[in-house]
Amino acid sequence: MKKKVVIGLLTVAACFSIGSTSFASSASTTSPISTPATTSVSANQEVTPLAGGYREETIHMKSGYGRYLAGYNFQLIFNDGAIEFYEDGFVIAVKYGAAVVNADDGNGNTISYTILVDRQ
């Protein structure tokens, strides 16, 4: 994934330098934005950035709702009956409780999902 991004950026840079100097002179650069230890993604999900190839995500769901988890090679680590888990990464919240699912992100990193099913 990182290689594709770098190749894409190099391609864009080459197009600007070959195509027109007006594009090259108007291109702006920005400094990277630092990410806090925990970033709130939405009202029901928190993400902790990768540290040493590992990321934790906490997902809050209501009973009866389902969603796909990102990643590959999913493993159900813990489930107290809170979710129905499918090998393709689809989970359905069944009842109040918690579950933990691990997955690979495709780049050799591990994502650990903590799924909390809220009371109705």
Secondary structure, DSSP 8 states (H G I E B T S, - for coil): -HHHHHHHHHHHHHHHHHH-HHHHHH----------SSEEEETTEEEE--SSSEEEEEEEEETT-EEE-SSEEEEEEEESSSEEE-TTSEEEE-SSEEEEEEEE-SSS-EEEEEEEEE--
